[in-house]
Amino acid sequence: MNKKKLGILIVALAAVCGTTFGQGAKSLVINEVLVNNQDNFQDDYGKHHAWIEIFNNSFATVDIRNCYLTNNRQVLDKSLSAPERSALMYPIPKGDVLTRIAPRQHLLFWADNEPKRGNFHVSFALDSVGPNWIALYDANGVTLLDSITVPAGLPADCSYALNIDGVRESGWSIKGLNGSYVTPSTNNKTLDSNEKIDGFKLQDPHGVGMALMAMLVVFSGLLCLFISFKIVGGIGLSIVKRNAMRHHGIEDKKEAREKNIGNESGEVFAAIAMALHEYQDNVHDIEETILTISKVKRNYSPWSSKIYTLRQLPH
């Protein structure tokens, strides 16, 4: 009976893991592609090649291992078996920790037809002139996760990218023209300015309002500190007076004020504290006319020890 329950538990866990992996792979999106790399991002060999950017659209880490990348339209033939279709694609190797894509992050693949250069160099190259169809398949080699067609005639060092990372509905545009940036391994939508800051600059070009606001903040903080210390000091003073009255056995506040109880100055408390400190540390003078100086004895200093020298003879 226990073995049967254990077997059911293992099967359930396997099903859950498989479902989780499948759902994670479905969040992978082709995010940006550059086909004509003349003077753009370089690979780990210092070469300029076309690249494909994959984006993890979920809020969980997804491992892209065992998935497939391809630019061969023959894989769309439904009559092909899974092994035949897989043979036409580049299998992303497993066992590499870098294939794990963090939440809302990117992963770059180089389309240089040089898979021997590393796990992120695919087995096909892109056409720098004509259109390019690119597809990402799941680990079973059958489920299509995402595909795009990069139009022909893209200018050199310009990419074809989603306007908003991972959002297919945002549409595609050419990056690298009209002040836009090519963004390998980073967000496609970049902000060069802040509308609120720009508006504030227009209304206050000389910074007078900013200076007044800064001074107002500083003085407000100082005022709050003054009020806080005033309140805390008043509470402490009332506690001191109450303790002094209790020590002298007085309950009438008017009588305490007449006898000046609890109104000792700060100099008195400082003198008492210094006397206690000297008494406890035994550093006070025994006689008024004799200055006592106690010698501080240092037992050992390792800086002058010969055992720490570089030359040590063997024993």
RAJO-V409830 format. One record per pair of residues at least 4 apart in sequence whose C-alpha atoms are under 6 Angstrom apart, sorted by the first residue. I is the first residue (numbers start at 1). GAP is how many residues later the second one is. D is the distance in whole Angstrom. If there is no record, write none. Layout:
((I GAP D) (I GAP D))
//
This chain:
((24 38 6) (26 119 6) (27 29 6) (27 30 5) (27 31 6) (28 27 6) (28 28 5) (29 25 6) (29 26 5) (29 117 6) (29 137 6) (30 24 5) (31 22 6) (31 23 5) (31 24 6) (31 130 6) (31 131 6) (32 21 5) (32 128 6) (32 129 4) (33 18 6) (33 19 5) (33 126 5) (33 127 5) (34 16 5) (34 17 5) (34 125 4) (35 15 5) (35 91 6) (35 93 5) (36 92 5) (36 120 5) (36 121 6) (37 11 6) (37 12 5) (37 13 6) (37 120 5) (38 119 6) (40 117 6) (42 4 5) (42 5 5) (42 6 5) (43 4 6) (49 63 6) (50 60 6) (50 61 5) (51 58 5) (51 59 4) (51 60 5) (52 56 6) (52 57 5) (53 54 6) (53 55 5) (54 52 6) (54 53 5) (55 50 6) (55 51 5) (56 48 5) (56 49 6) (57 47 5) (57 109 5) (58 45 6) (59 44 5) (60 43 5) (61 40 6) (61 41 5) (61 42 5) (62 38 6) (62 39 5) (63 36 6) (63 37 4) (63 38 6) (64 35 6) (65 27 5) (65 28 6) (65 29 5) (65 34 6) (66 25 6) (66 26 5) (66 27 6) (66 73 5) (67 24 6) (67 25 6) (67 70 6) (67 71 5) (67 72 4) (68 21 6) (68 22 5) (68 23 5) (68 24 6) (68 68 6) (68 69 5) (69 20 6) (69 21 5) (69 66 6) (69 67 5) (70 19 5) (70 64 6) (70 65 5) (71 62 5) (71 63 5) (75 10 5) (80 4 6) (80 5 6) (82 4 6) (82 59 6) (86 55 6) (90 33 6) (106 79 5) (109 11 5) (109 12 6) (110 11 5) (111 11 5) (111 13 6) (111 14 5) (112 13 5) (113 9 6) (113 10 4) (113 11 4) (113 12 5) (114 7 6) (114 9 6) (115 6 5) (115 7 5) (115 8 5) (129 23 6) (129 24 5) (130 22 4) (131 19 6) (131 20 5) (131 21 4) (132 17 5) (132 18 5) (133 15 6) (133 16 4) (134 13 6) (134 14 6) (135 11 6) (135 12 4) (136 9 5) (136 10 5) (137 4 6) (137 6 6) (137 7 5) (137 8 5) (138 5 5) (158 17 6) (158 18 5) (159 15 6) (159 16 5) (160 13 6) (160 14 5) (161 11 5) (161 12 6) (162 9 6) (162 10 4) (163 7 6) (163 8 6) (163 9 6) (164 6 6) (164 25 6) (165 23 6) (175 5 6) (175 6 6) (175 7 5) (176 4 5) (176 5 5) (176 6 5) (183 5 6) (200 4 6) (201 4 5) (216 4 6) (226 4 6) (229 4 6) (241 21 4) (244 18 6) (245 4 6) (245 5 5) (256 4 6) (256 5 5) (278 4 6) (278 5 5) (278 6 5) (285 7 6))
//
